[in-house]
Amino acid sequence: MRPYRQRSAEDLLQDLSSDTACTCLLAGNRILMEDGRLLPIERVREGQRVMTMSGPAAVLRTETTCL
């Protein structure tokens, strides 16, 4: 493990398959909703259902960061 890494690569990959994985997307990225609509990421809200690699899932939390 590299000195600046707090966790191993295997631990990070495990997060990708968990129900609480986080993803950062730029404004304008379109998200496939459970009902087939495509919405810009900035219009997706907590509680809405989106399609994931393992099927539909509810959005647990959103956060907007200004760079």
C-alpha positions as CSV (number, residue, x, y, z in Angstrom):
1,M,0.0,0.0,0.0
2,R,1.3,3.5,-0.8
3,P,1.9,5.9,2.1
4,Y,-0.7,8.3,0.9
5,R,-3.4,5.6,0.6
6,Q,-5.5,5.0,3.7
7,R,-7.1,1.9,2.2
8,S,-6.1,-0.9,-0.1
9,A,-7.3,-1.0,-3.7
10,E,-9.4,-4.1,-2.8
11,D,-11.3,-2.1,-0.2
12,L,-11.9,0.7,-2.7
13,L,-13.3,-1.7,-5.3
14,Q,-15.5,-3.3,-2.6
15,D,-17.1,0.2,-2.2
16,L,-18.1,0.2,-5.8
17,S,-20.3,-2.8,-5.3
18,S,-21.9,-1.6,-2.0
19,D,-25.2,0.1,-1.7
20,T,-23.6,3.2,-0.4
21,A,-21.1,3.9,-3.2
22,C,-20.5,7.5,-4.0
23,T,-20.0,9.0,-7.4
24,C,-19.0,12.5,-8.5
25,L,-20.4,13.8,-11.7
26,L,-20.2,17.2,-13.5
27,A,-23.3,19.2,-14.0
28,G,-25.0,18.3,-17.3
29,N,-24.3,14.6,-17.1
30,R,-27.4,12.8,-17.9
31,I,-28.7,10.1,-15.5
32,L,-31.0,7.2,-16.6
33,M,-34.0,7.2,-14.3
34,E,-35.9,4.0,-13.4
35,D,-38.7,5.1,-15.6
36,G,-36.4,5.5,-18.7
37,R,-36.1,9.3,-18.6
38,L,-32.7,11.0,-18.8
39,L,-32.2,13.8,-16.4
40,P,-29.3,16.1,-15.9
41,I,-27.5,15.2,-12.7
42,E,-28.3,18.5,-11.1
43,R,-32.1,17.7,-11.3
44,V,-31.8,14.4,-9.6
45,R,-33.1,14.5,-6.0
46,E,-33.0,12.3,-2.9
47,G,-35.6,9.6,-3.0
48,Q,-35.8,9.4,-6.8
49,R,-34.9,6.0,-8.4
50,V,-32.1,5.7,-10.9
51,M,-30.7,2.8,-12.9
52,T,-27.4,1.4,-11.6
53,M,-25.1,-1.3,-12.8
54,S,-27.0,-3.7,-10.6
55,G,-30.6,-2.5,-11.3
56,P,-32.8,0.4,-10.0
57,A,-31.9,2.0,-6.7
58,A,-33.1,5.0,-4.7
59,V,-30.8,8.1,-4.4
60,L,-29.9,8.3,-0.8
61,R,-28.2,11.7,-0.8
62,T,-27.1,14.5,-3.1
63,E,-24.5,17.2,-2.6
64,T,-23.5,20.1,-4.8
65,T,-20.0,21.4,-4.7
66,C,-18.8,24.6,-6.3
67,L,-15.3,24.4,-7.8
